């Protein structure tokens, strides 16, 4: 059976407040749910999504800074970038844009 879509994608981040600011103000996402990591109750688990929390729009993060998890090191096979397109990000970053693509100079 082919994969038809993803319910959500999860990333680890550093600090909670900059993550909230970026996702809410920068990307224009909505905080759908806030829980804690079931394996480390000192770490939040933030769920962001569209205004309805539609599956496929969900981006979740774990802000691990200073929460008992050592920083990772880059290695073979490690994901080092994740693409998640939201047009409002370009405005947050100060980049002039046309919806769907950056403007050219």
C-alpha positions as CSV (number, residue, x, y, z in Angstrom):
1,X,0.0,0.0,0.0
2,X,1.5,3.4,-0.9
3,X,1.9,6.2,1.6
4,X,-0.8,8.8,0.8
5,X,0.3,11.4,3.3
6,X,1.7,12.2,6.7
7,X,-0.3,13.0,9.8
8,X,2.5,15.1,11.3
9,X,6.3,15.7,11.3
10,X,8.2,16.2,14.5
11,X,11.5,18.1,15.2
12,X,13.6,18.7,18.2
13,X,14.4,22.3,18.9
14,X,16.4,24.3,21.4
15,X,14.3,26.7,23.5
16,X,10.5,26.7,23.9
17,X,9.8,30.5,23.6
18,X,11.7,31.1,20.4
19,X,10.0,28.0,18.9
20,X,6.6,29.3,19.9
21,X,7.3,32.7,18.5
22,X,8.6,31.4,15.2
23,X,5.8,28.9,14.6
24,X,3.0,31.2,15.8
25,X,4.1,34.6,14.6
26,X,6.5,33.6,11.8
27,X,4.8,30.7,10.2
28,X,1.3,31.7,11.2
29,X,0.5,28.3,12.6
30,X,-1.9,27.7,15.5
31,X,-0.9,26.0,18.7
32,X,-3.3,23.0,18.5
33,X,-2.1,21.2,21.6
34,X,0.6,21.4,24.3
35,X,1.5,18.3,26.3
36,X,4.7,16.9,27.7
37,X,7.1,14.3,26.3
38,X,6.0,11.0,27.7
39,X,9.6,9.9,28.0
40,X,10.9,13.1,29.7
41,X,8.2,15.0,31.6
42,X,10.4,18.1,31.8
43,X,10.1,18.7,28.0
44,X,7.0,20.2,26.3
45,X,5.5,18.7,23.2
46,X,4.0,21.4,21.1
47,X,1.5,20.6,18.3
48,X,1.1,23.2,15.6
49,X,-1.3,23.1,12.6
50,X,-3.8,25.0,10.5
51,X,-6.8,26.6,12.1
52,X,-8.6,23.2,12.3
53,X,-5.6,21.0,13.2
54,X,-6.1,19.1,10.0
55,X,-4.0,15.9,9.7
56,X,-1.2,16.6,7.2
57,X,-0.7,20.2,8.5
58,X,0.6,19.2,11.9
59,X,4.2,20.1,12.9
60,X,5.3,19.1,16.4
61,X,8.3,20.1,18.3
62,X,10.2,19.1,21.5
63,X,12.2,22.0,23.0
64,X,15.0,20.0,24.6
65,X,17.5,22.8,25.7
66,X,18.8,22.2,29.2
67,X,16.3,19.4,29.8
68,X,18.6,16.4,30.3
69,X,19.2,15.5,26.7
70,X,22.7,15.9,25.3
71,X,23.1,17.8,22.0
72,X,23.3,15.5,19.1
73,X,26.3,15.2,16.7
74,X,26.1,15.0,12.9
75,X,26.6,11.6,11.5
76,X,26.0,9.4,8.6
77,X,22.4,9.1,7.7
78,X,21.3,11.9,9.9
79,X,18.6,14.3,8.7
80,X,20.0,17.8,8.8
81,X,17.2,19.8,7.1
82,X,13.4,19.5,6.9
83,X,11.3,21.3,4.3
84,X,8.0,22.7,5.5
85,X,6.5,25.3,3.2
86,X,4.4,28.1,4.7
87,X,4.3,31.3,2.6
88,X,4.1,33.5,5.7
89,X,7.6,32.4,6.7
90,X,9.1,34.5,4.0
91,X,7.5,37.6,5.3
92,X,8.8,36.8,8.8
93,X,12.3,36.4,7.5
94,X,12.1,39.7,5.7
95,X,12.2,38.1,2.3
96,X,9.9,39.7,-0.4
97,X,8.0,37.0,-2.1
98,X,5.3,35.9,-4.5
99,X,3.1,33.2,-2.9
100,X,4.8,29.9,-3.5
101,X,8.3,31.2,-4.5
102,X,10.9,33.7,-3.3
103,X,11.2,36.9,-5.3
104,X,14.2,37.3,-7.6
105,X,16.4,40.3,-7.4
